[in-house]
Amino acid sequence: MFKTTLGLSVLGLITGLMTAAPVAAQGRNCAPREVVIARLAEKYGESRQAIGMGQQGMVMETFASAESGSWTITVTMPTGMTCLMASGQSFEALAEAVPSVDNDA
C-alpha cells in the first residue's frame, strides 16, 4: 500500500543519483520523455509517484506500480531527453518524520 511521501533515506539516494545524470545521458537508457513515460505505463503499469528538481534544470521522477511494486527513477534533462537511473521491486513510499534535534548540549 502506498503512503504519501518518500522517506529521507530514499531522498538521499535520489539526490545522489541526480548528480550522476550527465554520465547516464551518454548511455543507452535514454529516450524522449514521452516515449519513456508511455513505456513505463504500458509495460510495467507504473505512474509518477514523486518529482523533484535537480541541478542545472534536471527533473527527477519516481514511477511505481501499486499492483506489482515495481519502481523506476528517471532524470529528464532540459533538452527533454529522459534517462533511466535505477529500477527495482517492492516500492513503498514512507511518511517518516524528521528526527528531532536535541539542542540541550
Residue pairs with C-beta under 8 A, 6 or more apart in sequence:
1 66
1 92
2 49
2 64
2 66
2 92
2 93
3 92
3 93
3 94
3 95
4 93
4 95
5 50
5 93
5 94
5 95
6 14
6 49
6 50
6 62
6 93
6 94
7 93
7 94
7 95
7 96
8 96
8 98
10 94
11 52
13 86
14 52
14 60
14 62
14 73
17 60
17 73
17 75
17 85
17 86
18 52
18 54
18 55
18 58
18 60
18 75
18 85
19 54
19 55
20 85
21 54
21 58
21 75
21 77
21 83
21 85
24 30
24 75
24 83
24 84
24 85
25 77
25 81
25 83
27 83
29 83
29 84
30 81
30 82
30 83
30 84
31 39
31 81
31 82
32 80
32 81
32 82
33 76
33 80
33 81
33 82
35 82
36 74
36 82
36 84
37 48
37 63
37 82
40 46
40 47
40 63
40 72
41 47
44 63
44 65
44 68
44 70
44 72
45 65
45 67
45 68
45 70
46 63
46 64
46 65
46 70
46 71
46 72
47 63
47 64
47 65
48 61
48 62
48 63
49 62
49 63
49 64
49 71
49 91
49 93
50 61
50 62
50 93
51 59
51 60
51 61
51 62
52 59
52 60
52 61
53 59
53 60
54 60
54 75
56 78
57 77
57 78
58 75
58 76
58 77
58 78
59 75
59 76
60 73
60 74
60 75
60 85
61 73
61 74
61 75
61 76
62 71
62 72
62 73
62 74
63 71
63 72
63 73
63 74
64 70
64 71
64 72
64 91
64 93
65 71
65 91
68 89
69 89
69 90
69 91
69 92
70 87
70 88
70 89
70 91
71 87
71 88
71 89
71 91
72 84
72 86
72 87
73 84
73 85
73 86
73 87
74 82
74 83
74 84
74 85
75 82
75 83
75 85
76 82
76 83
77 83
